[in-house]
Amino acid sequence: MSLTVVGSIAYDAVKTPAGARERMLGGAATHFALAASFFDEVRVVGPVGDDFDAESWATLRTRGTLTDDVEHVAGGKTFFWSGVYPTANLNERETLETDLNVFEHFEPKLSDAAQACDVLFLANIQPDLQRQVREQCTQARFVAMDSMDLWINIARASLEQTIRGVDCLILNDEELEMLTGAPNTLRAAQELLGWGLTSVVAKQGKYGAQLFTNEGQFAVPAYPLQDVTDPTGAGDSFAGGFVGYVAAAGGEATHEVLVNAMAYGTALASFNVEDFGTERVAVLTAPEIEERVAVLERITRFENRPVALLG
């Protein structure tokens, strides 16, 4: 199977209670690709500028990720974001600077190989652009997308039209409720399944994630960690593990496949937050992932009681 991701490639500056980095590789497509590359061939589509250095190219190509569709904009600078996590629980994030640079006028240009993907992930970009990409990838068997509250507020009609053309929507729980006006995540997911989606994933940060399909529901907690260094890119790493697993399963997004994909996405996200930017996932190994998936399986298993204990 082949997997295409379209989204941002960036440099980030981050400060957390654990430390800081003045310039590190980031971006939704980057974090997604590093996670998904454990499962299948990944082709990245996104723009970079003249400042995108050799070390960054090498990291992006970790585990064979294909970068032929990465657009080098001559004379431009790569998308830059700066932020700080001021509190120890890392629930709050303050954006200090956002320089779109080459990303401001990004118009995805997909090669024939990128268009011929079996699985497609539309990372967080303008809904119009996501829809244009989706319409080019006519052979994709499974299409998932991410978005954010900005597009819900300023481009709702376009966003809704785009969502109705994909198979899976991945948002955090508050964004799902904002999008639908529903009072809780369950009702929001049920409404979205009525739009024609086959699955909805609600990201819940340090509490884990929930999956909703027409066959049922599933929830997985976040992998238990004593220390978190930097949560930047965790959601994109989760998406990379989740969608990458579906690609490895042949694009057959049954409820059972998606349940397992949730575990692998959660495991990948847990490694992402252990260090800054891409530093941990870039050196990650498959056995480490399998070990954490096994832990998630063990701590979420519920054994049936042999006899009724109530009444």
C-alpha positions as a Markdown table, in Angstrom:
| # | Residue | x | y | z |
|---|---|---|---|---|
| 1 | Met | 0.0 | 0.0 | 0.0 |
| 2 | Ser | 1.1 | 3.6 | -0.5 |
| 3 | Leu | 0.3 | 6.5 | 1.9 |
| 4 | Thr | 0.3 | 10.2 | 1.1 |
| 5 | Val | 0.3 | 13.0 | 3.7 |
| 6 | Val | -0.3 | 16.7 | 2.8 |
| 7 | Gly | 0.5 | 19.3 | 5.4 |
| 8 | Ser | 3.0 | 21.6 | 7.0 |
| 9 | Ile | 6.7 | 21.1 | 7.3 |
| 10 | Ala | 8.1 | 23.6 | 9.8 |
| 11 | Tyr | 10.7 | 24.8 | 12.3 |
| 12 | Asp | 9.5 | 25.2 | 15.8 |
| 13 | Ala | 10.8 | 27.1 | 18.9 |
| 14 | Val | 9.4 | 25.6 | 22.1 |
| 15 | Lys | 9.8 | 26.3 | 25.8 |
| 16 | Thr | 8.4 | 23.9 | 28.4 |
| 17 | Pro | 9.1 | 23.4 | 32.1 |
| 18 | Ala | 11.5 | 20.7 | 31.0 |
| 19 | Gly | 13.6 | 22.9 | 28.9 |
| 20 | Ala | 13.7 | 24.7 | 25.5 |
| 21 | Arg | 14.7 | 24.4 | 21.8 |
| 22 | Glu | 15.2 | 27.6 | 19.7 |
| 23 | Arg | 14.9 | 25.8 | 16.4 |
| 24 | Met | 13.8 | 22.2 | 15.8 |
| 25 | Leu | 12.1 | 20.3 | 13.0 |
| 26 | Gly | 8.3 | 20.2 | 13.3 |
| 27 | Gly | 5.1 | 20.5 | 11.3 |
| 28 | Ala | 2.1 | 18.3 | 11.0 |
| 29 | Ala | 3.3 | 16.4 | 8.0 |
| 30 | Thr | 6.7 | 15.8 | 9.5 |
| 31 | His | 5.4 | 14.3 | 12.8 |
| 32 | Phe | 2.8 | 12.3 | 10.9 |
| 33 | Ala | 5.4 | 10.8 | 8.5 |
| 34 | Leu | 7.9 | 9.9 | 11.1 |
| 35 | Ala | 5.2 | 7.9 | 12.9 |
| 36 | Ala | 3.5 | 6.4 | 9.9 |
| 37 | Ser | 6.8 | 5.3 | 8.3 |
| 38 | Phe | 6.9 | 2.3 | 10.7 |
| 39 | Phe | 3.9 | 0.8 | 8.8 |
| 40 | Asp | 4.1 | 1.7 | 5.1 |
| 41 | Glu | 5.8 | 3.8 | 2.4 |
| 42 | Val | 5.0 | 7.4 | 3.1 |
| 43 | Arg | 5.0 | 10.2 | 0.6 |
| 44 | Val | 5.1 | 13.8 | 2.0 |
| 45 | Val | 3.6 | 16.8 | 0.2 |
| 46 | Gly | 4.4 | 20.2 | 1.7 |
| 47 | Pro | 6.6 | 23.3 | 1.1 |
| 48 | Val | 10.0 | 24.3 | 2.5 |
| 49 | Gly | 12.3 | 27.3 | 2.0 |
| 50 | Asp | 16.0 | 27.8 | 1.4 |
| 51 | Asp | 16.7 | 27.4 | 5.1 |
| 52 | Phe | 15.6 | 23.8 | 5.2 |
| 53 | Asp | 19.0 | 22.2 | 5.9 |
| 54 | Ala | 20.5 | 18.8 | 5.2 |
| 55 | Glu | 19.9 | 17.5 | 8.7 |
| 56 | Ser | 16.2 | 18.3 | 8.4 |
| 57 | Trp | 16.0 | 16.5 | 5.0 |
| 58 | Ala | 17.7 | 13.5 | 6.5 |
| 59 | Thr | 15.3 | 13.4 | 9.5 |
| 60 | Leu | 12.3 | 13.7 | 7.2 |
| 61 | Arg | 13.5 | 10.8 | 5.2 |
| 62 | Thr | 13.9 | 8.6 | 8.3 |
| 63 | Arg | 12.8 | 5.0 | 7.6 |
| 64 | Gly | 12.5 | 5.6 | 3.8 |
| 65 | Thr | 9.9 | 8.4 | 3.7 |
| 66 | Leu | 9.7 | 9.8 | 0.2 |
| 67 | Thr | 10.2 | 13.5 | -0.2 |
| 68 | Asp | 10.0 | 13.9 | -4.0 |
| 69 | Asp | 6.8 | 15.9 | -3.6 |
| 70 | Val | 8.2 | 18.3 | -1.0 |
| 71 | Glu | 8.3 | 21.6 | -2.8 |
| 72 | His | 11.4 | 23.7 | -2.3 |
| 73 | Val | 10.4 | 27.3 | -2.8 |
| 74 | Ala | 13.5 | 29.2 | -3.9 |
| 75 | Gly | 14.1 | 32.4 | -2.0 |
| 76 | Gly | 11.6 | 31.5 | 0.7 |
| 77 | Lys | 11.7 | 30.6 | 4.3 |
| 78 | Thr | 10.2 | 27.5 | 6.0 |
| 79 | Phe | 7.1 | 27.9 | 8.1 |
| 80 | Phe | 8.1 | 28.9 | 11.7 |
| 81 | Trp | 6.1 | 28.6 | 14.9 |
| 82 | Ser | 7.1 | 29.6 | 18.4 |
| 83 | Gly | 5.3 | 28.7 | 21.6 |
| 84 | Val | 5.5 | 28.1 | 25.3 |
| 85 | Tyr | 3.9 | 25.7 | 27.7 |
| 86 | Pro | 3.9 | 27.8 | 30.9 |
| 87 | Thr | 2.5 | 25.2 | 33.4 |
| 88 | Ala | 3.8 | 21.8 | 34.6 |
| 89 | Asn | 0.7 | 19.9 | 33.5 |
| 90 | Leu | 1.3 | 21.1 | 29.9 |
| 91 | Asn | -2.4 | 21.6 | 29.3 |
| 92 | Glu | -2.0 | 25.2 | 28.3 |
| 93 | Arg | 0.0 | 26.5 | 25.3 |
| 94 | Glu | 0.7 | 30.0 | 24.3 |
| 95 | Thr | 1.6 | 30.9 | 20.7 |
| 96 | Leu | 4.3 | 33.5 | 20.6 |
| 97 | Glu | 5.0 | 33.8 | 16.9 |
| 98 | Thr | 3.6 | 32.3 | 13.7 |
| 99 | Asp | 5.4 | 33.0 | 10.4 |
| 100 | Leu | 3.7 | 31.2 | 7.6 |
| 101 | Asn | 6.4 | 32.1 | 5.1 |
| 102 | Val | 6.3 | 29.6 | 2.2 |
| 103 | Phe | 3.2 | 28.0 | 3.7 |
| 104 | Glu | 1.1 | 31.1 | 3.2 |
| 105 | His | 0.7 | 30.6 | -0.5 |
| 106 | Phe | 1.0 | 26.8 | -0.5 |
| 107 | Glu | -1.0 | 25.1 | -3.3 |
| 108 | Pro | -0.4 | 21.4 | -3.1 |
| 109 | Lys | 1.2 | 19.9 | -6.2 |
| 110 | Leu | 0.8 | 16.1 | -6.2 |
| 111 | Ser | 2.8 | 13.9 | -8.5 |
| 112 | Asp | 1.1 | 11.0 | -10.2 |
| 113 | Ala | 2.6 | 8.7 | -7.5 |
| 114 | Ala | 1.2 | 10.9 | -4.7 |
| 115 | Gln | -2.2 | 11.0 | -6.4 |
| 116 | Ala | -2.3 | 7.2 | -6.8 |
| 117 | Cys | -2.0 | 6.6 | -3.0 |
| 118 | Asp | -4.1 | 3.9 | -1.4 |
| 119 | Val | -4.4 | 5.8 | 1.9 |
| 120 | Leu | -4.5 | 9.6 | 2.3 |
| 121 | Phe | -4.1 | 11.9 | 5.3 |
| 122 | Leu | -5.1 | 15.5 | 5.0 |
| 123 | Ala | -3.2 | 17.3 | 7.8 |
| 124 | Asn | -4.4 | 20.6 | 9.2 |
| 125 | Ile | -4.5 | 23.1 | 6.3 |
| 126 | Gln | -7.2 | 25.2 | 4.7 |
| 127 | Pro | -10.3 | 23.1 | 4.0 |
| 128 | Asp | -10.4 | 24.2 | 0.4 |
| 129 | Leu | -6.9 | 22.9 | -0.2 |
| 130 | Gln | -7.8 | 19.6 | 1.6 |
| 131 | Arg | -10.7 | 19.1 | -0.7 |
| 132 | Gln | -8.7 | 19.9 | -3.8 |
| 133 | Val | -6.2 | 17.2 | -2.7 |
| 134 | Arg | -9.0 | 14.7 | -1.9 |
| 135 | Glu | -10.5 | 15.2 | -5.3 |
| 136 | Gln | -7.1 | 14.3 | -7.0 |
| 137 | Cys | -6.7 | 11.1 | -5.0 |
| 138 | Thr | -9.5 | 9.1 | -6.6 |
| 139 | Gln | -8.0 | 5.7 | -5.9 |
| 140 | Ala | -7.6 | 6.2 | -2.1 |
| 141 | Arg | -9.4 | 3.4 | -0.2 |
| 142 | Phe | -9.2 | 5.3 | 3.2 |
| 143 | Val | -9.0 | 9.1 | 3.7 |
| 144 | Ala | -8.6 | 10.7 | 7.1 |
| 145 | Met | -8.3 | 14.4 | 7.9 |
| 146 | Asp | -7.4 | 16.7 | 10.8 |
| 147 | Ser | -8.5 | 20.3 | 11.3 |
| 148 | Met | -8.7 | 23.0 | 14.0 |
| 149 | Asp | -11.0 | 25.5 | 15.7 |
| 150 | Leu | -9.8 | 28.3 | 13.4 |
| 151 | Trp | -11.4 | 26.7 | 10.3 |
| 152 | Ile | -14.6 | 25.9 | 12.3 |
| 153 | Asn | -14.9 | 29.6 | 13.1 |
| 154 | Ile | -13.9 | 31.2 | 9.7 |
| 155 | Ala | -14.5 | 28.5 | 7.1 |
| 156 | Arg | -17.3 | 26.3 | 8.5 |
| 157 | Ala | -19.1 | 25.7 | 5.1 |
| 158 | Ser | -16.0 | 24.7 | 3.3 |
| 159 | Leu | -14.8 | 22.5 | 6.2 |
| 160 | Glu | -18.2 | 20.7 | 6.4 |
| 161 | Gln | -18.1 | 20.1 | 2.6 |
| 162 | Thr | -14.5 | 18.7 | 3.0 |
| 163 | Ile | -15.5 | 16.4 | 5.9 |
| 164 | Arg | -18.3 | 14.9 | 3.9 |
| 165 | Gly | -15.8 | 13.7 | 1.3 |
| 166 | Val | -13.6 | 11.7 | 3.7 |
| 167 | Asp | -13.8 | 8.5 | 5.7 |
| 168 | Cys | -12.4 | 9.5 | 9.0 |
| 169 | Leu | -12.3 | 12.8 | 11.0 |
| 170 | Ile | -9.7 | 13.2 | 13.7 |
| 171 | Leu | -10.3 | 16.2 | 16.1 |
| 172 | Asn | -10.0 | 16.9 | 19.8 |
| 173 | Asp | -13.2 | 16.4 | 21.7 |
| 174 | Glu | -13.9 | 20.2 | 22.2 |
| 175 | Glu | -13.5 | 20.8 | 18.4 |
| 176 | Leu | -16.0 | 18.0 | 17.6 |
| 177 | Glu | -18.5 | 19.6 | 19.9 |
| 178 | Met | -17.8 | 23.1 | 18.5 |
| 179 | Leu | -18.2 | 21.8 | 15.0 |
| 180 | Thr | -21.6 | 20.1 | 15.6 |
| 181 | Gly | -23.0 | 22.2 | 18.5 |
| 182 | Ala | -23.5 | 19.0 | 20.4 |
| 183 | Pro | -23.4 | 19.0 | 24.2 |
| 184 | Asn | -21.0 | 16.1 | 24.4 |
| 185 | Thr | -18.5 | 14.1 | 22.3 |
| 186 | Leu | -20.8 | 11.1 | 21.9 |
| 187 | Arg | -23.6 | 13.1 | 20.3 |
| 188 | Ala | -21.1 | 15.0 | 18.2 |
| 189 | Ala | -19.7 | 11.8 | 16.9 |
| 190 | Gln | -23.1 | 10.3 | 16.1 |
| 191 | Glu | -24.0 | 13.4 | 14.1 |
| 192 | Leu | -20.8 | 13.3 | 12.2 |
| 193 | Leu | -21.3 | 9.6 | 11.3 |
| 194 | Gly | -24.6 | 10.8 | 9.8 |
| 195 | Trp | -22.6 | 13.0 | 7.5 |
| 196 | Gly | -21.3 | 9.9 | 5.8 |
| 197 | Leu | -18.1 | 9.3 | 7.8 |
| 198 | Thr | -17.3 | 5.8 | 8.6 |
| 199 | Ser | -15.2 | 6.7 | 11.7 |
| 200 | Val | -14.6 | 9.6 | 14.1 |
| 201 | Val | -11.7 | 9.9 | 16.5 |
| 202 | Ala | -11.8 | 12.3 | 19.5 |
| 203 | Lys | -8.4 | 13.2 | 20.8 |
| 204 | Gln | -8.4 | 13.9 | 24.5 |
| 205 | Gly | -4.8 | 14.9 | 25.1 |
| 206 | Lys | -3.3 | 13.3 | 28.2 |
| 207 | Tyr | -6.5 | 11.4 | 28.8 |
| 208 | Gly | -6.3 | 9.3 | 25.6 |
| 209 | Ala | -8.7 | 9.1 | 22.7 |
| 210 | Gln | -12.1 | 7.7 | 21.7 |
| 211 | Leu | -13.1 | 5.9 | 18.5 |
| 212 | Phe | -16.7 | 6.0 | 17.1 |
| 213 | Thr | -17.9 | 3.9 | 14.2 |
| 214 | Asn | -21.3 | 2.6 | 13.1 |
| 215 | Glu | -20.3 | -0.7 | 14.7 |
| 216 | Gly | -19.5 | 0.7 | 18.2 |
| 217 | Gln | -17.2 | 2.7 | 20.4 |
| 218 | Phe | -13.8 | 2.2 | 21.8 |
| 219 | Ala | -11.6 | 4.2 | 24.2 |
| 220 | Val | -7.9 | 4.0 | 25.0 |
| 221 | Pro | -6.2 | 5.9 | 27.7 |
| 222 | Ala | -3.0 | 7.7 | 27.2 |
| 223 | Tyr | 0.1 | 5.6 | 27.8 |
| 224 | Pro | 1.1 | 6.2 | 31.5 |
| 225 | Leu | 4.2 | 8.4 | 31.7 |
| 226 | Gln | 5.7 | 9.9 | 34.7 |
| 227 | Asp | 7.4 | 12.7 | 32.8 |
| 228 | Val | 6.4 | 14.6 | 29.6 |
| 229 | Thr | 9.0 | 16.9 | 28.0 |
| 230 | Asp | 7.2 | 18.4 | 25.0 |
| 231 | Pro | 3.6 | 17.6 | 23.7 |
| 232 | Thr | 4.1 | 19.5 | 20.4 |
| 233 | Gly | 3.2 | 17.2 | 17.5 |
| 234 | Ala | 1.7 | 14.5 | 19.7 |
| 235 | Gly | -1.7 | 14.7 | 17.9 |
| 236 | Asp | 0.1 | 14.4 | 14.5 |
| 237 | Ser | 2.2 | 11.4 | 15.8 |
| 238 | Phe | -1.0 | 9.8 | 17.0 |
| 239 | Ala | -2.6 | 10.3 | 13.5 |
| 240 | Gly | 0.6 | 8.9 | 11.9 |
| 241 | Gly | 0.4 | 5.7 | 14.0 |
| 242 | Phe | -3.4 | 5.4 | 13.5 |
| 243 | Val | -3.5 | 6.0 | 9.7 |
| 244 | Gly | -0.2 | 4.1 | 9.2 |
| 245 | Tyr | -1.7 | 1.0 | 10.8 |
| 246 | Val | -4.7 | 1.2 | 8.6 |
| 247 | Ala | -2.4 | 1.4 | 5.5 |
| 248 | Ala | -0.5 | -1.7 | 6.8 |
| 249 | Ala | -3.8 | -3.5 | 7.1 |
| 250 | Gly | -4.5 | -2.9 | 3.3 |
| 251 | Gly | -6.7 | 0.2 | 3.8 |
| 252 | Glu | -9.5 | -2.0 | 5.2 |
| 253 | Ala | -10.8 | 0.2 | 8.0 |
| 254 | Thr | -13.0 | -2.2 | 9.8 |
| 255 | His | -14.0 | -1.5 | 13.4 |
| 256 | Glu | -11.5 | -4.2 | 14.5 |
| 257 | Val | -8.7 | -2.7 | 12.5 |
| 258 | Leu | -9.4 | 0.8 | 13.8 |
| 259 | Val | -9.4 | -0.4 | 17.4 |
| 260 | Asn | -5.9 | -1.7 | 16.9 |
| 261 | Ala | -4.9 | 1.4 | 15.1 |
| 262 | Met | -5.9 | 3.5 | 18.2 |
| 263 | Ala | -3.5 | 1.5 | 20.3 |
| 264 | Tyr | -0.6 | 2.1 | 17.9 |
| 265 | Gly | -1.4 | 5.8 | 17.5 |
| 266 | Thr | -1.5 | 6.1 | 21.3 |
| 267 | Ala | 1.9 | 4.4 | 21.6 |
| 268 | Leu | 3.5 | 6.6 | 19.0 |
| 269 | Ala | 2.2 | 9.7 | 20.6 |
| 270 | Ser | 3.6 | 8.6 | 24.0 |
| 271 | Phe | 7.1 | 8.5 | 22.5 |
| 272 | Asn | 6.7 | 11.8 | 20.8 |
| 273 | Val | 6.1 | 13.7 | 24.1 |
| 274 | Glu | 9.2 | 12.2 | 25.8 |
| 275 | Asp | 11.6 | 14.6 | 24.0 |
| 276 | Phe | 11.5 | 17.8 | 22.0 |
| 277 | Gly | 10.1 | 17.8 | 18.5 |
| 278 | Thr | 11.1 | 14.8 | 16.4 |
| 279 | Glu | 14.1 | 13.8 | 18.6 |
| 280 | Arg | 12.5 | 10.7 | 20.2 |
| 281 | Val | 10.5 | 9.3 | 17.3 |
| 282 | Ala | 13.4 | 9.7 | 14.9 |
| 283 | Val | 15.4 | 7.1 | 16.8 |
| 284 | Leu | 12.5 | 4.9 | 17.8 |
| 285 | Thr | 12.4 | 1.2 | 17.1 |
| 286 | Ala | 9.6 | -1.1 | 16.2 |
| 287 | Pro | 10.1 | -3.4 | 19.3 |
| 288 | Glu | 9.7 | -0.4 | 21.5 |
| 289 | Ile | 6.4 | 0.4 | 20.0 |
| 290 | Glu | 5.2 | -3.2 | 20.3 |
| 291 | Glu | 6.2 | -3.2 | 23.9 |
| 292 | Arg | 4.0 | -0.2 | 24.7 |
| 293 | Val | 1.1 | -1.6 | 22.7 |
| 294 | Ala | 1.3 | -4.7 | 24.8 |
| 295 | Val | 1.2 | -2.6 | 28.0 |
| 296 | Leu | -1.9 | -0.7 | 26.7 |
| 297 | Glu | -3.6 | -4.1 | 25.9 |
| 298 | Arg | -2.8 | -5.3 | 29.4 |
| 299 | Ile | -4.0 | -2.2 | 31.3 |
| 300 | Thr | -7.2 | -1.9 | 29.3 |
| 301 | Arg | -8.3 | -5.5 | 29.4 |
| 302 | Phe | -11.4 | -6.2 | 31.4 |
| 303 | Glu | -12.0 | -9.8 | 32.6 |
| 304 | Asn | -15.5 | -11.0 | 32.9 |
| 305 | Arg | -16.6 | -11.9 | 36.4 |
| 306 | Pro | -17.2 | -15.6 | 36.9 |
| 307 | Val | -20.3 | -14.9 | 39.0 |
| 308 | Ala | -22.5 | -12.0 | 39.7 |
| 309 | Leu | -21.3 | -10.1 | 42.8 |
| 310 | Leu | -24.3 | -7.8 | 43.1 |
| 311 | Gly | -27.9 | -8.4 | 44.1 |
